[in-house]
Amino acid sequence: MEVTDSDWENMTNELKNYATGKFWKDYTWHAARMAVISPELFKAVTVTDNEWIGMNRELERYRLQENWDAFTARFARMRLIDPSRAAAIELTDLHWDKIHDILKKCTIQNNWILFASHAHHMKLIDEERFSQIEITDKQWQGMLAKLDEYRGQDIRGKFTKHASYLKKIDPERYKKDVRIVASDWEEISAELQAKRDKNYWAAFAAQASRIKTLME
C-alpha cells in the first residue's frame, strides 16, 4: 500500500490538469487527498492565489445558495489544503446551526451514509463546535450497520471511505467497535492497486488518503 514517487508525480500532474481546466471541485478534492497522504510532500505543492480564489468562489456560491452539505464538504477540503487561508473564511453561529440541521435530518431519515460524511466534514471545519454535538448510540450504530453492509456486499472503495469517516468522527468508539481484519486489508490494498493499474489517479488518491487515515 506504499505510495511511490511515481504515484505522487502522477497525482501532482492530475492536480495541474484540474487547475489548467479550472475544474475547482475536482481540484479541491484531489488536493485535499494529497494533503492527507503526505503532508510533507504536499508542502512543495504550490496552491496559487488564483487557484484559491477559484475554490473560494464556488464555496461562497454554496453559501449563497444555502447548500450547506456542499458548503461543508468544500470548506473541509480547503481546511486540509491550506489551514491558514481557510481560517479567514467566516463561519457564523447561524451557518453552523444550518449545517447541524443536516445531521438532524439524516437521523430522521436514517441516512447514515450522508450522516457519516457530513459529520466528518463538520469536524474538519470546526472541531471545537463539533465536540459539543452528541453522537447518539442510534446514530453510531446506524453508521456501523452501513459499514457492515459494505463489507458484506464487498464494496471495498465505499467500505474504506466509510470506515475512515467513522475513525475521524469518534476515534475511541471506532477503536472499540470496528475491526478491520487481514482479509479486509487485502481487498483494500487490491482496490488501491486497481486504480494504479488503470491510471485513475484521482480515485487512487481517494483510496490512498482513506488508507492513510485508517493506518494512523
C-alpha positions in Angstrom: 0.0 0.0 0.0 3.0 2.3 -0.3 2.6 5.4 -2.4 5.7 5.6 -4.6 7.5 8.6 -6.0 5.9 7.8 -9.4 2.4 7.7 -7.8 3.0 11.1 -6.3 4.2 12.6 -9.6 1.2 11.2 -11.4 -1.1 12.7 -8.7 0.6 16.0 -9.0 0.2 16.1 -12.7 -3.5 15.3 -12.3 -3.8 18.3 -10.0 -2.2 20.5 -12.6 -4.7 19.3 -15.1 -7.6 20.3 -12.9 -6.0 23.7 -12.3 -5.5 24.3 -16.0 -9.1 23.3 -16.8 -10.4 25.3 -13.8 -12.2 22.3 -12.5 -12.2 23.6 -9.0 -14.4 20.9 -7.4 -12.0 18.2 -8.7 -9.0 20.3 -7.8 -10.2 20.8 -4.2 -11.0 17.2 -3.6 -7.7 15.9 -5.2 -5.5 18.4 -3.4 -7.1 17.7 0.0 -6.5 14.0 -0.5 -2.9 14.6 -1.4 -2.5 16.7 1.7 -3.7 13.7 3.8 -1.5 11.2 2.0 1.7 13.2 2.6 1.6 16.5 4.5 5.3 16.9 4.0 5.3 16.3 0.2 2.2 18.5 -0.1 4.1 21.4 1.3 6.0 21.5 -2.0 2.8 21.8 -4.0 2.1 25.4 -4.8 -1.6 26.4 -4.5 -1.6 29.8 -6.2 -3.8 32.8 -5.3 -5.8 32.2 -8.4 -6.4 28.6 -7.6 -7.5 29.5 -4.0 -9.8 32.2 -5.4 -11.3 29.6 -7.8 -12.1 27.2 -4.9 -13.3 30.0 -2.7 -15.7 31.4 -5.3 -17.5 28.1 -5.5 -17.6 27.9 -1.7 -19.3 31.2 -1.5 -21.7 30.2 -4.2 -22.8 27.3 -2.0 -23.2 29.7 1.0 -25.4 32.0 -1.0 -27.5 29.0 -2.3 -27.7 27.7 1.3 -26.4 24.4 0.0 -24.9 23.5 3.4 -24.0 19.9 2.6 -21.8 21.0 -0.4 -20.5 24.1 1.5 -19.4 21.9 4.4 -17.7 19.4 2.2 -15.8 22.0 0.2 -14.8 24.0 3.3 -13.5 20.9 5.0 -11.3 20.1 2.0 -10.0 23.7 1.9 -9.0 23.4 5.5 -6.9 20.4 4.7 -5.3 22.2 1.7 -4.3 25.4 3.5 -5.4 25.8 7.1 -4.1 29.4 7.3 -6.0 30.7 4.3 -9.1 28.7 5.4 -9.0 30.3 8.8 -10.1 33.6 7.2 -13.3 32.1 5.9 -16.3 33.2 8.0 -18.5 30.7 9.7 -21.2 32.3 11.9 -23.3 30.6 14.5 -26.2 30.8 12.2 -24.3 29.0 9.4 -23.2 26.3 11.9 -26.8 25.8 13.0 -27.9 25.3 9.5 -25.0 22.9 8.9 -26.0 21.0 12.0 -29.6 20.7 10.8 -28.4 18.3 8.1 -27.3 15.8 10.7 -30.7 16.0 12.3 -32.5 15.4 9.0 -30.2 12.5 8.3 -31.1 10.9 11.6 -34.8 11.2 11.0 -34.3 9.7 7.5 -31.9 7.0 8.7 -29.5 8.3 6.1 -26.3 7.0 7.7 -24.1 7.5 4.6 -24.7 11.2 4.4 -24.7 11.5 8.2 -21.1 10.0 8.3 -19.7 12.1 5.5 -21.3 15.3 6.8 -20.3 14.7 10.4 -16.7 14.0 9.2 -16.7 17.3 7.3 -18.2 19.2 10.2 -15.4 18.0 12.5 -12.8 19.1 9.9 -14.1 22.6 9.6 -14.6 23.3 13.4 -13.5 20.6 15.8 -14.4 22.7 18.9 -18.0 23.3 17.8 -18.3 19.7 16.7 -17.2 18.4 20.1 -20.4 19.9 21.6 -22.6 17.7 19.4 -23.5 14.3 20.9 -23.3 11.4 18.5 -26.0 9.1 19.9 -25.9 5.3 20.1 -28.6 5.2 17.4 -26.5 7.3 15.1 -23.3 5.4 15.8 -25.0 2.0 15.4 -26.6 3.2 12.2 -23.2 4.1 10.7 -21.7 0.8 11.9 -24.5 -1.1 10.2 -23.7 0.6 6.9 -20.1 -0.3 7.3 -21.0 -4.0 7.8 -23.3 -3.7 4.8 -20.4 -2.5 2.6 -18.3 -5.4 3.9 -21.0 -7.9 3.1 -21.5 -6.6 -0.4 -17.7 -6.5 -1.0 -17.8 -2.8 -1.9 -14.3 -2.0 -0.8 -14.0 1.6 -2.0 -17.1 2.6 -0.1 -16.1 0.4 2.9 -12.7 2.2 3.1 -14.3 5.7 2.8 -17.0 5.0 5.4 -14.5 3.4 7.8 -12.2 6.4 7.6 -15.1 8.7 8.3 -16.0 6.7 11.4 -12.5 6.9 12.7 -12.3 10.6 12.3 -15.8 11.2 13.9 -15.1 9.2 17.1 -11.7 7.6 17.4 -12.5 6.0 20.7 -15.7 4.3 19.6 -14.0 3.3 16.4 -11.2 1.6 18.3 -13.7 -0.2 20.4 -16.3 -1.2 17.8 -14.5 -1.5 14.4 -12.4 -4.5 13.4 -10.6 -4.4 10.1 -9.2 -7.9 9.6 -6.5 -9.3 7.3 -8.9 -10.1 4.5 -10.3 -6.6 4.6 -6.8 -5.1 4.3 -6.0 -7.4 1.3 -9.1 -6.2 -0.5 -8.5 -2.6 0.4 -5.0 -2.9 -1.0 -6.2 -4.6 -4.1 -8.6 -1.7 -4.7 -5.7 0.7 -4.5 -3.6 -1.3 -6.9 -6.5 -1.5 -9.4 -6.7 2.3 -9.5 -2.9 2.5 -10.0 -3.1 -0.1 -12.8 -5.8 1.9 -14.7 -4.0 5.3 -14.1 -7.1 6.6 -12.3 -5.0 9.0 -10.2 -8.0 10.9 -8.6 -9.5 7.6 -7.5 -6.1 6.3 -6.4 -5.6 9.4 -4.3 -9.0 9.0 -2.7 -8.3 5.4 -1.7 -4.8 6.1 -0.6 -5.9 9.0 1.7 -8.5 6.8 3.3 -6.0 4.1 3.9 -3.6 6.6 5.4 -6.4 7.6 7.8 -7.1 4.1 8.8 -3.5 3.2 9.4 -2.7 6.2 11.6 
